[in-house]
């Protein structure tokens, strides 16, 4: 998948690697994040727990496959 954002490369990189900014970027609508963990390195991962307004939780985990600071992130999502 490829997507273009109206943001600097640094800001997009932070959205995928900085837990504070991930809380803003990874939450659609009224969803919040109760947990955010990030180990930003090839083979590392991030894990987020998304909570819907009704309390239902979803867990997402990403494995970083390629990381070039402020330029490129290749990852798998589950």
Buried (B, 14 or more C-beta within 10 A) or exposed (E): EEEEEEEEEEBBBBBBBBBEBBBEBBBEEEEEBEEBEBEBEEEBBBEBBBBEEEEEEEEEEBBBEEBEEEEEBEBEEE
